[in-house]
Amino acid sequence: MTINQRKKGHDFERKISKKLQEDLGLKKPVRRILTQYQEKNHPDLKLGRWNIECKAYKKGFEPPFAWWKQVLGVTPRDEFPVLVYKFDNKPIRVRLQTCLLNKKLSNSKMLIDLNWESFIYLLETMYREDYEPYL
């Protein structure tokens, strides 16, 4: 990974942290987990039970499965994996398990991509307890 790619990744993590704070009305910021660079098994960001991996790349449409495997690898049992990704000139997308939308959709291998606004709506509607400590 080049220095520019790493900087782009860091900048995107900061952007997502700031968007979470602004869009959810948080008083405390969602901090980047800097130990991810020294140790394995840490997400880029953590909000309650949500383990968030952020990926920003120049070209692409569909995120590689390796990105999803990475977020699964840093998510403990009973917590939620989330992949936030963006390709240049495309909107931010959020990939998560369908079972987080509805318990009847119980197959954790089934995934859905949401736009950013829908992800925020999901958090506000069903998962407020995960960000209440930040209010």
Phi and psi in degrees as GROMACS dihedral restraints (atoms count N, CA, C in turn):
[ dihedral_restraints ]
;  ai    aj    ak    al  type     phi  dphi    fc
    3     4     5     6     1   -77.5    20    10
    4     5     6     7     1   166.2    20    10
    6     7     8     9     1   -60.8    20    10
    7     8     9    10     1   -40.6    20    10
    9    10    11    12     1   -64.3    20    10
   10    11    12    13     1   -38.9    20    10
   12    13    14    15     1   -64.8    20    10
   13    14    15    16     1   -42.1    20    10
   15    16    17    18     1   -63.8    20    10
   16    17    18    19     1   -43.5    20    10
   18    19    20    21     1   -62.2    20    10
   19    20    21    22     1   -41.8    20    10
   21    22    23    24     1   -60.6    20    10
   22    23    24    25     1   -41.1    20    10
   24    25    26    27     1   -63.6    20    10
   25    26    27    28     1   -45.0    20    10
   27    28    29    30     1   -62.9    20    10
   28    29    30    31     1   -44.0    20    10
   30    31    32    33     1   -61.1    20    10
   31    32    33    34     1   -39.9    20    10
   33    34    35    36     1   -68.1    20    10
   34    35    36    37     1   -39.3    20    10
   36    37    38    39     1   -59.6    20    10
   37    38    39    40     1   -45.4    20    10
   39    40    41    42     1   -63.0    20    10
   40    41    42    43     1   -40.4    20    10
   42    43    44    45     1   -61.9    20    10
   43    44    45    46     1   -44.7    20    10
   45    46    47    48     1   -66.6    20    10
   46    47    48    49     1   -40.4    20    10
   48    49    50    51     1   -58.9    20    10
   49    50    51    52     1   -45.4    20    10
   51    52    53    54     1   -67.1    20    10
   52    53    54    55     1   -41.0    20    10
   54    55    56    57     1   -63.5    20    10
   55    56    57    58     1   -40.4    20    10
   57    58    59    60     1   -59.9    20    10
   58    59    60    61     1   -45.8    20    10
   60    61    62    63     1   -61.9    20    10
   61    62    63    64     1   -46.9    20    10
   63    64    65    66     1   -69.3    20    10
   64    65    66    67     1   -47.8    20    10
   66    67    68    69     1   -74.0    20    10
   67    68    69    70     1   -25.5    20    10
   69    70    71    72     1   -98.7    20    10
   70    71    72    73     1    -2.6    20    10
   72    73    74    75     1    67.9    20    10
   73    74    75    76     1    38.1    20    10
   75    76    77    78     1   -80.8    20    10
   76    77    78    79     1   140.1    20    10
   78    79    80    81     1   -84.8    20    10
   79    80    81    82     1   -35.9    20    10
   81    82    83    84     1   -96.0    20    10
   82    83    84    85     1   137.8    20    10
   84    85    86    87     1   -73.9    20    10
   85    86    87    88     1   153.7    20    10
   87    88    89    90     1   -84.2    20    10
   88    89    90    91     1   111.8    20    10
   90    91    92    93     1   -81.9    20    10
   91    92    93    94     1   144.2    20    10
   93    94    95    96     1   -70.0    20    10
   94    95    96    97     1   142.8    20    10
   96    97    98    99     1   -92.9    20    10
   97    98    99   100     1    97.6    20    10
   99   100   101   102     1   -73.9    20    10
  100   101   102   103     1   -20.2    20    10
  102   103   104   105     1   -66.3    20    10
  103   104   105   106     1   -12.2    20    10
  105   106   107   108     1   -59.3    20    10
  106   107   108   109     1   -23.1    20    10
  108   109   110   111     1   -86.3    20    10
  109   110   111   112     1   -19.8    20    10
  111   112   113   114     1  -100.0    20    10
  112   113   114   115     1   -31.4    20    10
  114   115   116   117     1  -128.3    20    10
  115   116   117   118     1   154.5    20    10
  117   118   119   120     1   -83.7    20    10
  118   119   120   121     1   172.6    20    10
  120   121   122   123     1    67.8    20    10
  121   122   123   124     1    37.2    20    10
  123   124   125   126     1  -129.3    20    10
  124   125   126   127     1   136.0    20    10
  126   127   128   129     1   -76.6    20    10
  127   128   129   130     1   170.9    20    10
  129   130   131   132     1   -69.7    20    10
  130   131   132   133     1   -42.8    20    10
  132   133   134   135     1  -137.0    20    10
  133   134   135   136     1   154.1    20    10
  135   136   137   138     1  -137.6    20    10
  136   137   138   139     1   130.2    20    10
  138   139   140   141     1  -131.7    20    10
  139   140   141   142     1   100.3    20    10
  141   142   143   144     1    60.1    20    10
  142   143   144   145     1  -123.3    20    10
  144   145   146   147     1   -86.4    20    10
  145   146   147   148     1     0.7    20    10
  147   148   149   150     1   -89.7    20    10
  148   149   150   151     1   120.3    20    10
  150   151   152   153     1  -103.4    20    10
  151   152   153   154     1   112.2    20    10
  153   154   155   156     1  -110.2    20    10
  154   155   156   157     1   121.5    20    10
  156   157   158   159     1  -103.3    20    10
  157   158   159   160     1   133.3    20    10
  159   160   161   162     1  -114.2    20    10
  160   161   162   163     1   131.4    20    10
  162   163   164   165     1  -134.7    20    10
  163   164   165   166     1   126.0    20    10
  165   166   167   168     1  -126.5    20    10
  166   167   168   169     1   120.7    20    10
  168   169   170   171     1  -133.2    20    10
  169   170   171   172     1   156.3    20    10
  171   172   173   174     1   -67.9    20    10
  172   173   174   175     1   -55.1    20    10
  174   175   176   177     1  -117.4    20    10
  175   176   177   178     1   146.1    20    10
  177   178   179   180     1   145.7    20    10
  178   179   180   181     1   170.2    20    10
  180   181   182   183     1  -134.9    20    10
  181   182   183   184     1   -46.5    20    10
  183   184   185   186     1  -109.8    20    10
  184   185   186   187     1   128.6    20    10
  186   187   188   189     1   -68.0    20    10
  187   188   189   190     1   141.9    20    10
  189   190   191   192     1   -62.7    20    10
  190   191   192   193     1   147.9    20    10
  192   193   194   195     1   -60.5    20    10
  193   194   195   196     1   -28.0    20    10
  195   196   197   198     1   -58.5    20    10
  196   197   198   199     1   -32.3    20    10
  198   199   200   201     1   -65.2    20    10
  199   200   201   202     1   -42.3    20    10
  201   202   203   204     1   -66.9    20    10
  202   203   204   205     1   -41.4    20    10
  204   205   206   207     1   -59.1    20    10
  205   206   207   208     1   -37.3    20    10
  207   208   209   210     1   -62.9    20    10
  208   209   210   211     1   -46.4    20    10
  210   211   212   213     1   -68.1    20    10
  211   212   213   214     1   -35.0    20    10
  213   214   215   216     1   -62.5    20    10
  214   215   216   217     1   -36.9    20    10
  216   217   218   219     1   -68.0    20    10
  217   218   219   220     1   -21.0    20    10
  219   220   221   222     1  -105.3    20    10
  220   221   222   223     1     4.8    20    10
  222   223   224   225     1  -105.5    20    10
  223   224   225   226     1   113.8    20    10
  225   226   227   228     1   -65.4    20    10
  226   227   228   229     1   161.1    20    10
  228   229   230   231     1   -56.8    20    10
  229   230   231   232     1   144.4    20    10
  231   232   233   234     1    69.9    20    10
  232   233   234   235     1    14.7    20    10
  234   235   236   237     1  -120.4    20    10
  235   236   237   238     1   175.1    20    10
  237   238   239   240     1  -116.2    20    10
  238   239   240   241     1   123.7    20    10
  240   241   242   243     1   -83.5    20    10
  241   242   243   244     1   138.2    20    10
  243   244   245   246     1  -140.2    20    10
  244   245   246   247     1   132.6    20    10
  246   247   248   249     1  -111.8    20    10
  247   248   249   250     1   116.1    20    10
  249   250   251   252     1  -104.1    20    10
  250   251   252   253     1   122.2    20    10
  252   253   254   255     1  -137.5    20    10
  253   254   255   256     1   157.5    20    10
  255   256   257   258     1  -153.3    20    10
  256   257   258   259     1   134.7    20    10
  258   259   260   261     1  -106.9    20    10
  259   260   261   262     1   152.4    20    10
  261   262   263   264     1   -52.4    20    10
  262   263   264   265     1   138.6    20    10
  264   265   266   267     1    62.8    20    10
  265   266   267   268     1    21.7    20    10
  267   268   269   270     1  -127.9    20    10
  268   269   270   271     1   154.7    20    10
  270   271   272   273     1   -73.4    20    10
  271   272   273   274     1   161.8    20    10
  273   274   275   276     1   -67.3    20    10
  274   275   276   277     1   137.2    20    10
  276   277   278   279     1  -124.2    20    10
  277   278   279   280     1   153.5    20    10
  279   280   281   282     1  -129.7    20    10
  280   281   282   283     1   121.2    20    10
  282   283   284   285     1  -105.2    20    10
  283   284   285   286     1   131.8    20    10
  285   286   287   288     1  -150.8    20    10
  286   287   288   289     1   173.9    20    10
  288   289   290   291     1   -77.5    20    10
  289   290   291   292     1   139.6    20    10
  291   292   293   294     1   -62.8    20    10
  292   293   294   295     1   -27.7    20    10
  294   295   296   297     1   -64.2    20    10
  295   296   297   298     1   -16.8    20    10
  297   298   299   300     1   -78.2    20    10
  298   299   300   301     1   -15.3    20    10
  300   301   302   303     1   -88.0    20    10
  301   302   303   304     1   -35.8    20    10
  303   304   305   306     1  -157.7    20    10
  304   305   306   307     1   125.8    20    10
  306   307   308   309     1   -61.5    20    10
  307   308   309   310     1   -24.6    20    10
  309   310   311   312     1   -67.7    20    10
  310   311   312   313     1   -21.4    20    10
  312   313   314   315     1   -90.4    20    10
  313   314   315   316     1    73.9    20    10
  315   316   317   318     1   -83.4    20    10
  316   317   318   319     1    -9.9    20    10
  318   319   320   321     1   -78.0    20    10
  319   320   321   322     1   107.2    20    10
  321   322   323   324     1   -70.2    20    10
  322   323   324   325     1    -8.2    20    10
  324   325   326   327     1   -85.4    20    10
  325   326   327   328     1   -12.4    20    10
  327   328   329   330     1   -83.4    20    10
  328   329   330   331     1   129.4    20    10
  330   331   332   333     1  -118.5    20    10
  331   332   333   334     1   157.5    20    10
  333   334   335   336     1  -140.5    20    10
  334   335   336   337     1   144.5    20    10
  336   337   338   339     1  -105.2    20    10
  337   338   339   340     1   131.1    20    10
  339   340   341   342     1  -115.5    20    10
  340   341   342   343     1   156.5    20    10
  342   343   344   345     1   -78.1    20    10
  343   344   345   346     1   168.8    20    10
  345   346   347   348     1   -59.5    20    10
  346   347   348   349     1   -44.9    20    10
  348   349   350   351     1   -61.9    20    10
  349   350   351   352     1   -38.2    20    10
  351   352   353   354     1   -67.9    20    10
  352   353   354   355     1   -36.4    20    10
  354   355   356   357     1   -64.0    20    10
  355   356   357   358     1   -45.3    20    10
  357   358   359   360     1   -61.4    20    10
  358   359   360   361     1   -42.2    20    10
  360   361   362   363     1   -60.2    20    10
  361   362   363   364     1   -42.9    20    10
  363   364   365   366     1   -59.3    20    10
  364   365   366   367     1   -47.5    20    10
  366   367   368   369     1   -61.3    20    10
  367   368   369   370     1   -46.4    20    10
  369   370   371   372     1   -64.5    20    10
  370   371   372   373     1   -35.9    20    10
  372   373   374   375     1   -84.8    20    10
  373   374   375   376     1   -38.9    20    10
  375   376   377   378     1  -120.6    20    10
  376   377   378   379     1   -14.6    20    10
  378   379   380   381     1  -133.7    20    10
  379   380   381   382     1    34.4    20    10
  381   382   383   384     1   -57.6    20    10
  382   383   384   385     1   -35.4    20    10
  384   385   386   387     1   -58.6    20    10
  385   386   387   388     1   -22.9    20    10
  387   388   389   390     1   -76.9    20    10
  388   389   390   391     1   -22.2    20    10
  390   391   392   393     1  -117.6    20    10
  391   392   393   394     1     0.1    20    10
  393   394   395   396     1   -55.6    20    10
  394   395   396   397     1   -38.4    20    10
  396   397   398   399     1   -61.9    20    10
  397   398   399   400     1   -16.1    20    10
  399   400   401   402     1   -92.3    20    10
  400   401   402   403     1    -7.6    20    10
